[in-house]
Amino acid sequence: MTIHDLTARALSLAFRKQELSPVEAAQAAIARAGSWEPKINAMYVIDADGALAAARASEARWRAGAPVSELDGVPITIKDNIAVKGFATPVGTASGDMTPGATDAPPSARVREAGCVIIGKTTMPDYGMLVSGVSSLHGITRNPWHLARNPGGSSSGAGASLAAGYTPLALGTDIGGSVRLPAAYNGVFALKPSLGRVPIHPPFLGRTTGPMTRTVADAALLLAALTKPDSRDFMCLPYQEIDWPAAAGGNAVAAVKGKKLGLVLDIGAGLPLQAAVRDAVTAAARLFEAAGAIVEPVAGFIDCEIMRGVDGFFQARLLADVEKLPDERRAKALPFIQAWCRRASKLSAVDAANNLQLVMTMRENAVAATTPYDFLIAPTSPITAYGAEEATPGNDPERPFDHITFTVPFNMSEQPAASICAGYDGDGMPIGLQIIGHRFDDAGVVRMAAAFETMREAPRPWPGG
């Protein structure tokens, strides 16, 4: 087994036993990125010098028997839109601000304090408003399982780099599915926490930072660092001491027995399920049943009007930001994004109020659909990865969100939701199973994901060996 195959937990154990050093792990991560980048373009910045300096400091701590956490020395990537001191945060667009950041955002600060070695920053589409790897600044990010396919987004580089084995850990953000959808398309694991569980800055309605990893246990280790408090997030939850590794450990399958699960196969809007996706999610439901869960079908709880409201709300939000830019910068944004958000110029104040009310209706309906159950299970995406050069399936700015209908409701409702690989389609592309919990039950979602990880068939070998 090579270094890029090792989990964060395995690396930590190897560091403790002095079988491997953080410097060797950092060098391997940088080399792996160098070999894959010409093919998938997942990195916005590779900070080799900074990473190796951090790795040397970590190596000294391990030799002294004084690591700052279990994650000390473990390589990690951070998404473009999460501020990292010394690097610009252009949010995936050529119209973005290229001024180097003066401070770390809360998630970057937490992983740095935990001793993680930041290898660099990953790509994302313009303003994070696409579930794709298409960016006016970064170019096209591709899926390592099939280079002609999309890695999803907006945490596109994070998902692709994990599947390609750059690092065992990545940080993404999610406001409509942006860690879960790339997790689904790349066959990795991601958790969108309850809103405020992981402090971020700036916070916004539905916006979270989430761990992206190859295993549930690694995500739990990362949550132990990420969830520590930071006063800059004025929407954060009160800090709660949770044993995240315990939630992912032990006999997780035993915790499934007696749980009541709602199975959502038709949410009421968006693209129809591909047959392979339906089959994989149905098979996952059977595994939960075999472990003693009670699984019941759940009727759809959103519709096209609600989705139009969400679309209009986010159009207006982005247009308000874009309109503040100087003309020369505004013109650099991706044409698809400009065409999409310009639709909001026709909206009235009454339209804006109605759209916000539809967002709140989505929230209410998602909570109501979950209330009779311990958890919901559903597809993460109705489709597997689509064409690499498409901003959205079909490239239609009039229908940008038809493929996020299974994820966005749980951003608006602030509920924790995870995506884990449940199988593959006929082309070998990964399929995501989504596990949704009640608000604040992030540990429960982690435990159910750990149970499914144990019950499912062994995943296929990662791309590139």
N, C-alpha and C positions, 0 to 999 in steps of 0.2 A: 504494500500500500504506500503510495506517494504522499507527500506532505499535503498536497491540495485535496486529497481525499479525506483528511482528518477533520473531525468535528472540532468545535471550540472546546468541548469537554475533553476530548482526546488530546488536543494540543496542551491544555492546561496540565493534564496528568503527565504528559511527556516532559513539560518544563519542570514540574515538581521533581520528577525522577532524574532530571538532567540527562535525559535521552535525546533531547532536542532543545535548541535554544530559540528564543524569540527572534534573534537575528536571522537564523536559518529560515524560520517561518516567514519573516518579512521578505527575505530574498526570494523565497519560493513564490510568494504572492505577487511580487513585482515581476518575476520572470513569467509566471503564468499569464498575467495581464499582458505582458509584452508579446507573448505568442498568440493570444486570442484577439487583441485589439484590432489588428488589420481586418479581421473577419466580422466582429460584432460591434465594435465602437461603443463600448459600455461606459467608458471613463471620460469625464470632463477634465479631470486633473489627475495625474499620477505623481504623488509627492514622494519620490524615492528617497531623497535626502532626509526629509522630515521623518519618514517612516523608519529609516534605518537608525536615526538618532534616538527615536523613541524606543526602538527595539533594543538598542544597546543599554539604555537606562533600565528597561524591564529585565534584561538578562542579568544585570548587576543585582537587582532586587531579588530575583529568584536564587541566585548564587548565595546571597546573604540570608536566605530563608525568610525574606520579608516582602512577598508580593502584596500589592495593595488590594487585590481581589482575585477570584478564580480566573477572571478574564485578562489578567495582566499579561501583556505580550501577544494577545490574540489579534490577528489582523482583522480590520473592519473597513468597509467603505461607507461613505455618507452621501446622501442625495444632494444634488446641486442646490436645492432650495432650503437646506438646513445650514445655517451660517457656521462656517469654520474660520477661526481667526487666521488672517493672512491670505484668504482667498475670496474672490468675488462670489456673489450669490445672484447670478443673472436670471434665475428661475427659467432656464431652458430657452430663453429667447434672445435673438440678436438685438432686440430693443431694450435689453435689460441693463442694469447698472453694473459696471465692471470695476467698481471701487473695491479694493480688498477689505474684508471685514475686520473690524477692530476687536471683536469678541466672538467667542463661541456661543451659539444658541444653546438652550438648556440640554437638548439631547447630546450634542457634541461635547459639551462640558462634562456630562455624566460619564460618557464612555472614556473620555480622556482621563478623568479622575480614577476610573476603574483600571487604568493602565493599558487599555486597548491601543493597538498600533494603527493609526489612521493611514491607510494606504493612499487614499485620494477620494475624489468626489465623482459620483456617478451621474450619467446623463438623464435628461427628462425632456418632455415636449414643452412647447411654449406655454408658460404660465401654469403648467400642470393641468391644463384643461382638455387633454386628450388621453385616451387609453391606448397610447401607441408610443413608438420610439421615433417619431418624426419631429424634428426641431430645426428652427431657422438658425440656431446657433451651433448645435452639436452635430447636425446632420442626421443620418439614419442609424438607429441602433437596431440590431438584428437578433433574432432568437437563435441561440446556439444549437438547439435541437434541429433546426432547419433554417438556413440562412435566408431563405426567401420569405420567411414568416416574421410576424411582429412579436416583440417581447412583451407587449402590453405596456401599460403606463398608469399613472404618470411616473411611477418608480421604475422606469424601463431599464436603465443601466443597472440598477440594483438587482432586479430579477435575472437579467441576462448574465451578469457577472457571477452571481451565485451558482447558476446552472453550469457555467463554464469553469467553476472552481477557483476563482481569484482568491476569495476569502470565505471563511465559514459564517461570517456575520455581515449584515448590511442594515443600514437605517433607511427607511422610506417614509413617505407621508401619504395620508389617505383622506380625501374629502368626498369621494364618491366611489371608491374601489381601488385606489391607487397603490396600495400594497397587495391587496388580495388578487386583483386581476393579473398583474405580472407574476404573482406566485402561481396562479392557475396556469398561465401560458408557459411558464418555465419549469413547472413541476416541483417548486420549492414550497416552504411553509411561510406563512405570514399571519400576524395578528394585528387587526385594527382594534386598539383598546377602547374602552369606554372613554367618551370625551373627558379630558382632564386628567386621566390616569397617568399619562406621561406628559409632564410639563413641556410646553413648546412656546415659541415666540416668533412672530405674533400669532396668538390663537384666533380662531374664527369658527363660526357655526359649522359643526361637523368635522373640523380639521383635526387630525391626530398624527402623531409619529408612531410608527410601529416597527417591531423587529421583523426582519426577514432573514431566514436561515434555511439550512437543509434539513434540520431536525427540530422537533418540538422542544427537546431538552435544551438545545442551544438558545432557542428563543426565551425560555424560562430564565436561563442565566443572564441574558441580556436585559430582561425586564427587571431583574433585581437591581441593576444599575440605573436604568432609564426612569423608573418610577420615583426616584428620590426627588424631594421637593425643590422648587425653584420659584421664587416670588415674582419673577418676570411674567409668568403665565397667570393673568388675572381671571382666567376661567377654569383654573385647575381644581381638582378634587382635593379635599383634605388628605394629607399623606396617610396611607394605611400600610402597616407592616404586614407583608404577605410573603410566605415562604414559596416563592415561585418554583424553584427546583423541585420542591416536594409535590407541587401541583402536577408536575410533568413526570414524576417518578413513582416508584412503588408499583402496586398492581392496579394500574389505571383501569384496566378492563373490568375489574370487580365493581368499580363505581358506576358502570353502565347499567347494572341490573336494577330494574324498577324505574328507571328514568323514563319520562314520557316525552317523546320526540314528535314534533310536527314536521312532516315532509312536504316541502314546497317545490312542486315541479312546474307549476304555471302561476307566475306571480301576478298576471293580469295585464301586462304590457311588455313591449319590447320584442326582440327577435324570438322566434320559436326555438325550442331546444333542438339541437342536433341529436340524432339518434344515439350516437356514441356517448354524448353527455348524459342523456336520459338513462341509458343503460348503466353507466358507471355510478351515477348517484343512486339509482334504484338498488344496485348491488351493494352499495355502502349501507343503505337502509337495512338490507337483509342481514348484514354483518352485525349491526347494532341490535337487531331483533334476536339474532342467535346468541348474543351476549346477555339477553334478558331485558332489553328495552322494549317499551311499548311504542310503536310507530303508527301515527295516524296521518292521513292526507290533510293538507291545509289549503283552503281555497285562496285564490288570488286576492290581494288586498290593495293593489294600486291599479290605476288605469291610465289611459293616454292623456287625459286632462291633467292629472297629477304630474306626469312626466313633463308635459308642456310647461307647467308652472315651475318645476325645478330648472328646466332648460332656460326659461325666461329670467328667473332669479339670477342664475350664474352668468348669463349674457350681460345683464345690467351691471353686475358686480365687476366683471372684467372691463366692460366699456368705461366705467367710471375711472378705473385705474389707467387705462390706455389713453383716455382723453387728457390726462394730466401731463403726458409726455410731450416733449418738443416734436415737431413734425418729422424731423430727420430720424429720430429714434423710432417713433411710432411706425414709420414706413418699413422698418426692418423686420417687423413681426411676421410670422408665417401667414401667407395669404388666407389659408383656410380659417385660422383663428380670427383674422380681421373680418372676414365675411360673416363668421358666426356671431361675434359679439356686436357687430354693426346692426344686426337685426333688432337689438334692444333700443336703437334710436327711435323706433316707431312706437315704443311703449309709453303709455301715459303713467302718471302717478297712481291712478286707480289700478292700472294693469300691474304695476309693481307691488301694490298692496295685495292684490288678488294672488299674485304669484307667491308671495311670502305666506299667505294663508294656505295655499296648496302644499307648500313645503311642510307647514305645520300639520296639515291633514295626513301627509305621508308619515310623519312622525307618529301621530296618533294611531294610524292604522297598523304600523309596524309593531308598536307596543301591544295593541289589542290582539294582533295575530299571535304574538309570543305568549301572552298571559296564561292561556290554558296549559302550557307546556313547560318543561324544564329547559328545553333547547329546541331550536328549529334547525333542520338540515336542508340544504338546497344546493343547486349548482352555484359555483362562484360566477361563472359566465355561461350564457346559453350556447356559446360557440367555443371552439378551440382557436388557436392563434391564426389570425388572418394575414393578408399580404403585408410585407415589411414596409412598403412605401405608401401605404394607405394611412391617412390621418385617422379615419374611422372606417368601419366596414362599409364599402360603397362610396366613401369620400364625399358624403352629402352634408354640408353645413346645416341643412334644414332638419336632419335627423342624426344628431351627433351622439345621442345617449341611448340608442336602442339596445346596446349591448351591456349597459351597466345597471339594468333594472333590478337585478338580484342583489346588487351591492349597495347602491346609494341609499335605499330606505334606512339602512342601519347606521349610516352616518348621520342622517337627519334625526334619528331616534336616539342617538348617542349610545347604542348598544355595542358590546364587544362582539366581534365576528372574526373568525379565522378561515384561512383557505389552506387545504392540504391536498396533495396529489391523490386522486382516487382511481387513476388508470390512464389509458392512452387511447387515442382514436386510431383509425385504420392507417393513418400516415405516421403514427408514432408520436403524435403531439400530445402533451400532458393535458389532463382534465382535472379541474379543481372541484373539491367538495367544500362547501361553506358550512361552518358550524356557528350558530348565532345564539348568544345567551341573553339573559336579562341584564338590564343596565347594572353596572358595577360587578357582575359576576365574571370578571375576566379570568379568574383562577379556574372557575368551572369550565369555561371554554377551553382553556389550556389542557385541563384534565381530559375532557372528551376528545380533544385532538390527539393527545398522547395515547388514549385507548384505541382510536382508529388507526393510528400509526402502527400499533402492535398487531391489530387484527388484519390489516390489509395485506395483500400479496406484496412481496418484496419489490420495491421500485426497480425500474430498468437501470442499467449502468448510465452514468452521467455522460453527456457529450464529450468526446475527445479523450475518454479514458482517464 
